[in-house]
Amino acid sequence: MGSGKKPVVVYGASGYTGRIVCEFLRQYRIPFVAAGRNAERIQETMDHLPGVETADYEVVAVDNTVAALKELFTGRKVVCNTVGPFERFGEPVVQAALEAGIHYIDTTGEPAFFELLQQKYSADFAAASLALAPGTAYMYTPVDIATRMLLEEGDLDTFEAVTAGTFVPTFASTQSIYSLFSHDARYLKDNELLAWPPGKGFEVAVPGFAVNQLVHPWAGGNMPLVFRDHPQVHTYRQFSGNTDRELMEGLIALQQQFEADVRSLPKEEQKVAMDKIVDEIEPFMPPREYTLVHKSCDIVTGTGSAGGKKIVIQSTSPYTQSGMFQAATAVKLCADGTQKAGFVTACEAVGHKYLMGQLKSFLPVKITITDL
Ligand SMILES: NC(=O)c1ccc[n+]([C@@H]2O[C@H](COP(=O)([O-])OP(=O)(O)OC[C@H]3O[C@@H](n4cnc5c(N)ncnc54)[C@H](OP(=O)(O)O)[C@@H]3O)[C@@H](O)[C@H]2O)c1
């Protein structure tokens, strides 16, 4: 074990994604703290971490309060937050990171939380020269990389992004889905955020499949929020899906039911009803991803006045990608600081070429670029 304070804290290390972040931090040979609410559970998780005998880590139990988290974060460099739903548990972690003066990254797929951080905390993180990078994960980082590759063309202004993965949603991911349902999903059209109709799916042709896949706005995604003030972009629509059609049909039916039973209630009662649904979900831990089964395909199209381009990124293991993007971003932030302070995506903090390079280093990746 090394001496001195370990620079990276993985908060939620006992979870499905948190443990993968730890695995990748070991690959980068960077010391880390495996933190969360239950030290015994985290230690048990770490005991089974592949290559644990050469991981430089310590286990720390910490409450989900600003004071406790700040004490843990002080003197370190980055927190990788994987404790969701983020709307429920995320804000104390952000506040503590700011007060302790460390970079904050998380795996949230919840646009409402994303927007809250954008509006409430960006200026303070910028003033402290720190990165605030929520959504550093599978569902957002590959399409962000592809969008930035397309923006380099210089003449593309209208974008559509689709993530179509084969994955088994985890316990906290399932809980997070309800947090998505309780907000309007929005897309950017002519520089204005407009609401999607709720409970509606869209058919998309995904490379690798003969049959169309069913995707969903998934609370709008974070890309319309990231690019709403971008000088080159005026329209951005984002969709996410799972290649398990039954799962997607179930999700859409669930949202329609949620609209009828919960969103029609007064605001206060909505929150109570939603917390009740989320608390009633029994904890579970899906098996570790199979590299040959759990594939991913991310598609981004960009068009302008004179045509456009489409980028398709085919790879594997969505949750593994999330752990890798977290660790890769944390390592680079520790070494070089952030390229841009305040509210950023991982691509803005550490560079999209670097993140694509790291994805290629760890997983098979095929990138196809075609003219439209
Ligand atoms: N955007 C993406 O592509 C993407 C990818 C991966 C994950 N995610 C998101 O990341 C989050 C975590 O996912 P996961 O797969 O790791 O889920 P998970 O396996 O259910 O893990 C959740 C973690 O949160 C901790 N936790 C739960 N309630 C807590 C509380 N009240 N106080 C402190 N810690 C608490 C759990 O600790 P215990 O073990 O003590 O219960 C566990 O460490 C989810 O919101 C998910 O949607 C997003």
The ligand as an SDF file (V2000), in Angstrom:
LIG
                    3D

 48 52  0  0  0  0  0  0  0  0999 V2000
  -25.5990    6.6800  -17.3840 N   0  0  0  0  0  0  0  0  0  0  0  0
  -25.1650    5.4240  -17.4710 C   0  0  0  0  0  0  0  0  0  0  0  0
  -24.8530    4.8980  -18.5350 O   0  0  0  0  0  0  0  0  0  0  0  0
  -25.0040    4.6500  -16.2030 C   0  0  0  0  0  0  0  0  0  0  0  0
  -24.1770    3.5390  -16.1570 C   0  0  0  0  0  0  0  0  0  0  0  0
  -24.0020    2.8790  -14.9450 C   0  0  0  0  0  0  0  0  0  0  0  0
  -24.6710    3.3270  -13.8130 C   0  0  0  0  0  0  0  0  0  0  0  0
  -25.4730    4.4100  -13.8820 N   0  0  0  0  0  0  0  0  0  0  0  0
  -26.1630    4.9460  -12.6960 C   0  0  0  0  0  0  0  0  0  0  0  0
  -25.2890    4.8790  -11.5780 O   0  0  0  0  0  0  0  0  0  0  0  0
  -26.0190    4.5820  -10.4120 C   0  0  0  0  0  0  0  0  0  0  0  0
  -25.4000    3.3540   -9.7340 C   0  0  0  0  0  0  0  0  0  0  0  0
  -25.5940    2.2270  -10.5360 O   0  0  0  0  0  0  0  0  0  0  0  0
  -25.1220    0.7880  -10.0780 P   0  0  0  0  0  0  0  0  0  0  0  0
  -25.2470   -0.0330  -11.2850 O   0  0  0  0  0  0  0  0  0  0  0  0
  -23.7870    0.8110   -9.4370 O   0  0  0  0  0  0  0  0  0  0  0  0
  -26.2260    0.4170   -8.9780 O   0  0  0  0  0  0  0  0  0  0  0  0
  -26.1600   -0.5310   -7.7070 P   0  0  0  0  0  0  0  0  0  0  0  0
  -25.4160   -1.7750   -8.0150 O   0  0  0  0  0  0  0  0  0  0  0  0
  -27.5500   -0.6740   -7.2250 O   0  0  0  0  0  0  0  0  0  0  0  0
  -25.2880    0.2950   -6.6340 O   0  0  0  0  0  0  0  0  0  0  0  0
  -25.7770    1.4110   -5.9520 C   0  0  0  0  0  0  0  0  0  0  0  0
  -24.7500    1.9110   -4.9580 C   0  0  0  0  0  0  0  0  0  0  0  0
  -25.3330    2.9980   -4.2400 O   0  0  0  0  0  0  0  0  0  0  0  0
  -25.2350    2.7440   -2.8290 C   0  0  0  0  0  0  0  0  0  0  0  0
  -26.3680    3.3040   -2.1050 N   0  0  0  0  0  0  0  0  0  0  0  0
  -27.6790    3.0400   -2.3110 C   0  0  0  0  0  0  0  0  0  0  0  0
  -28.4230    3.7500   -1.4360 N   0  0  0  0  0  0  0  0  0  0  0  0
  -27.5500    4.4790   -0.6870 C   0  0  0  0  0  0  0  0  0  0  0  0
  -27.7010    5.4090    0.3760 C   0  0  0  0  0  0  0  0  0  0  0  0
  -28.9130    5.7150    0.8630 N   0  0  0  0  0  0  0  0  0  0  0  0
  -26.5840    5.9720    0.9030 N   0  0  0  0  0  0  0  0  0  0  0  0
  -25.3620    5.6540    0.4420 C   0  0  0  0  0  0  0  0  0  0  0  0
  -25.1540    4.7560   -0.5500 N   0  0  0  0  0  0  0  0  0  0  0  0
  -26.2410    4.1870   -1.1050 C   0  0  0  0  0  0  0  0  0  0  0  0
  -25.2030    1.2300   -2.7180 C   0  0  0  0  0  0  0  0  0  0  0  0
  -24.6490    0.8800   -1.4660 O   0  0  0  0  0  0  0  0  0  0  0  0
  -25.0600   -0.4640   -0.6910 P   0  0  0  0  0  0  0  0  0  0  0  0
  -24.2550   -1.5840   -1.3090 O   0  0  0  0  0  0  0  0  0  0  0  0
  -24.6600   -0.1770    0.7050 O   0  0  0  0  0  0  0  0  0  0  0  0
  -26.5290   -0.6630   -0.9050 O   0  0  0  0  0  0  0  0  0  0  0  0
  -24.3050    0.8870   -3.9150 C   0  0  0  0  0  0  0  0  0  0  0  0
  -22.9500    1.0740   -3.5800 O   0  0  0  0  0  0  0  0  0  0  0  0
  -27.4720    4.3990  -10.8510 C   0  0  0  0  0  0  0  0  0  0  0  0
  -28.1910    5.5850  -10.6100 O   0  0  0  0  0  0  0  0  0  0  0  0
  -27.3880    4.1380  -12.3400 C   0  0  0  0  0  0  0  0  0  0  0  0
  -28.5440    4.5710  -13.0430 O   0  0  0  0  0  0  0  0  0  0  0  0
  -25.6490    5.0720  -15.0540 C   0  0  0  0  0  0  0  0  0  0  0  0
  1  2  1  0
  2  3  2  0
  2  4  1  0
  4  5  1  0
  4 48  2  0
  5  6  2  0
  6  7  1  0
  7  8  2  0
  8  9  1  0
  8 48  1  0
  9 10  1  0
  9 46  1  0
 10 11  1  0
 11 12  1  0
 11 44  1  0
 12 13  1  0
 13 14  1  0
 14 15  2  0
 14 16  1  0
 14 17  1  0
 17 18  1  0
 18 19  2  0
 18 20  1  0
 18 21  1  0
 21 22  1  0
 22 23  1  0
 23 24  1  0
 23 42  1  0
 24 25  1  0
 25 26  1  0
 25 36  1  0
 26 27  1  0
 26 35  1  0
 27 28  2  0
 28 29  1  0
 29 30  1  0
 29 35  2  0
 30 31  1  0
 30 32  2  0
 32 33  1  0
 33 34  2  0
 34 35  1  0
 36 37  1  0
 36 42  1  0
 37 38  1  0
 38 39  2  0
 38 40  1  0
 38 41  1  0
 42 43  1  0
 44 45  1  0
 44 46  1  0
 46 47  1  0
M  CHG  2   8   1  16  -1
M  END
$$$$
